[in-house]
């Protein structure tokens, strides 16, 4: 097998890998780097322009795995995209939203290459989406080239996420994709086979996150609810920045359950944007497949209100309320970014992070700051001292590093390939696996350089 990482910058961003397995050329994911704009946000698709792709595999619908899909499909107009059944529902909606966002970015930035694709192109590519049922193997053959068997397994993380097994000439290659083994309120944890594989490709997102003794997902949920109660009691508002896909629905379910159990005071709950649109998709997936546990009635019973659009940085809303807004990393020009500029300078408020924050994003920089530091909202030309509480709660959609190492040892591969992680996180995995199982070869692919496995 040969592997080519097309993510120009490595790390986490425009996730995209070419796998050459015997005669088969398979592209896994085609993401977009959220820290870049325009063509710079895409993987290096020109590097595979002359390669005939047999399949594209989509592991899940977060934009760092999905966002460049229409661009690569434009260059490979006959290629099918294999994805789970929930992803079949979500992918089109996520791409249409991305197209609309890029249109607005063109007006804001003057980047003439935006949008990178159109709604008409999305219409044209949807018929090439091929649904894969979890745990059901489909064998694909190639004239004169043998067969490859592909199976999707539920990966936790987010609705539709899949780990993928590929078997060619009795050689087993397993890709974890983004994985979470712990169940969420709306989604069961990953269900991977325990059988031995030859090559295991793992995500390394949380390689630098040391476990805290006694802290579990359950205790973090209780700590989050306790903090929200504290903020409401003292007359403030709590902002929970979230990813629109999965995390917003998860947090709303947590709030709904807490209110039913008397653990959440009566106060307004505000949401906005794509995450609210996806509520209907999650409801449909739950009804048709049972693969998520979410119902639209949660929104009605919480009496969720639209996000107020007229905000002035620094001018407190003077309202006891909970805001569940995207983006989860406080990316500029998003609802959570704008509201944070309102709340951050007032001590009775709180900004409560519940997922991964890239250190280069506004959310990541805020988490690294101290109380009293000056924080700059560059896109708003506004600076404020940090007076609100700023806290992180470990409700990540990614598995703990120790759990992934346990998977490595359980399936005992000959080779482990490191992906989807910043370099220090990858280094931790390389060192830990080498110490625990010296016989396993660990490969950390260099971006844009073909690696033979």
Secondary structure, 3 states (H helix, E strand, C coil): CEEEECCCCCCCCCCCEEEEECCEEEEECCCECCCCCHHHHECCHHHHCCCCCCEEECCCCCHHHHCCHHHHHHHCCCCEEEEEHHHHHHHHHHHHHHHHHHHHHHHHHCCCCCCCCCHHHHHHHHCCEEEECECCCEEEEECCCEEEEEEEEECCCCCCCEEEEEEECCEEEEECCCCCCCCCCCCCCCCCCCCCCCEEEEECCCCCCCCCCCCCHHHHHHHHHHHHHHHHHCCCCEEEECCCCCHHHHHHHHHHHHHHCCCCCCCEEEECCHHHHHHHHHHHHHHHHCCCCCCCHHHHHHCCEECCCCCCCCCCCCCCEEEEECCCCCCCCCHHHHHHHHHCCCCCCEEEECCCCCCCCHHHHHHHCCCCCEEEEHHHCEEEECCCEEEECCCCCCCCHHHHHHHHHHHCCCEEEEECCCHHHHHHHHHHHHHHCCCCEEEECCCCCCEEC
